[in-house]
Amino acid sequence: MNGTTLITGGAGFIGSNYAARCIQRGDQVILFDNLSRHGAMSNLEWLKKQFGENSFRLIVGDVRDAESIRKAATSADRIVHLAAQVAVTTSVTDPRPDFEINANGTFNVLEAARASGRNPAFLYASTNKVYGGMEDVKVVELATRYDYADLPQGVSELQPLDFHSPYGCSKGSGDQYVRDYHRIYGLPTVVFRQSCIYGTRQFGVEDQGWVAWFVIAAITGRPITIFGDGKQVRDILFVEDLLNGYDAALEHISEAAGQIFNIGGGRENTLSIWMEFAPVLEELSGQKLKVDRDDWRPGDQPVFISDIRKAERILGWKPQVPARKGIERLFDWVKQNQDLF
């Protein structure tokens, strides 16, 4: 693609992985990040070690600062907006900053894109949480997991929106603003409603990045708490597959502009968060894992599986890394980098 790529949240898990890809192919890369997340400095050091001190430009800033992001976007040909408050639990505890970062922050980035006069392609990382608890969708309980009774391919983009939790509301607000900036202003925007993304350079914590967190906890001996009964099912997507989706959308922006895509592992890459994940972790770690139990968390869907056929049809994209292989790669990375945790 080349040109200039601005990545908000560029020092984070997904952002740093995408930055590496953009640098490798010769893009001018601008990372915009407030460096508040654990692991941000480690990710920046990794990029410098891999590609050199001057391989990217870092702007330490916050999307809540409209003027700061406006200046950062002046030369961007593409904007990948990943900066966010990412935890449902944090949004419930303290909803104001969640709103200011996710809703108002996204508005600021959109306005920065519009003010640049460059009409940059704009990709927004949304979430499956915009669909809420989906209480109207029939779910069946099986021995080790929940599943949909009548959605063999999973949830499509036609599923009604039902913002649940402050996080769902704030991310959903950004989701709809991004979509509407294409309709009203002609900005070539794309919304990815992402399912559970996991992979290397992910510093998962208990309330966000659960695949990585369980792997980190298993390797470092930290306590694991299961909220609910552990049968909750998610489709998981390895980060490299997600980045392939970003590239596909940006390379086919004329077809993708104004579109919303459910992006996850799909039916083939599902597992229940503990009943089916625990045996894999125990096999990889060679030990029996002990867990604590707690109540279900607000807005926690018993099952979410993305119907990813629209992305395959329009973008020619589908996951390439099977769940077991991706988990093994993440496990090996955490084991080799225990000093980072």
Secondary structure, DSSP 8 states (H G I E B T S, - for coil): --SEEEEETTTSHHHHHHHHHHHHTT-EEEEEE---STTHHHHHHHHHHHH-TTSSEEEE--TT-HHHHHHHTTT-SEEEE------HHHHHH-HHHHHIIIIIHHHHHHHHHHHHSS--EEEEEEEGGGGTT-TTS-EEE-SS-EEESS-TT-B-TTS-----HHHHHHHHHHHHHHHHHHHHH---EEEEEE-EEE-TT---BTTB-HHHHHHHHHHHT--EEEES-S--EEEEEEHHHHHHHHHHHHHTHHHHTTEEEEES--GGGEEETTTTHHHHHHHHHTS---EEEE---TT--SEE-B--HHHHHHH-----S-HHHHHHHHHHHHHHTGGG-
